[in-house]
Amino acid sequence: MDFYKHFPVNAEALGSKIDLHFIQKGNWLKDSEVRHKITLECGRWYVTMVYIWVSNPLHFMCVEIDHYDSEKKAHIYAELFKRGIQKDARGTLKTNEDSICFCLN
């Protein structure tokens, strides 16, 4: 097959446990709240999705999605991505923002 000649891995080789390590490491993502962040850089509006673990709000991951030419379009796409990404369509998984106490003194 011509498709496999471009890859150094043999098509018949068995995978190892390390190949599936990303699933174990990202297992917390199924119990996470999804939020979005929109920033303006060089005239483009960048949409970043933020995954926040409900059990530990200090454990989070940011993934940059795309950039758009208007803020309104960025908000629309951010909401669409958020609905498609999050586990619960009703949005019942929420982080407790009062669980982290910041002292501004």
Disulfide bonds with the S-S distance in Angstrom:
none
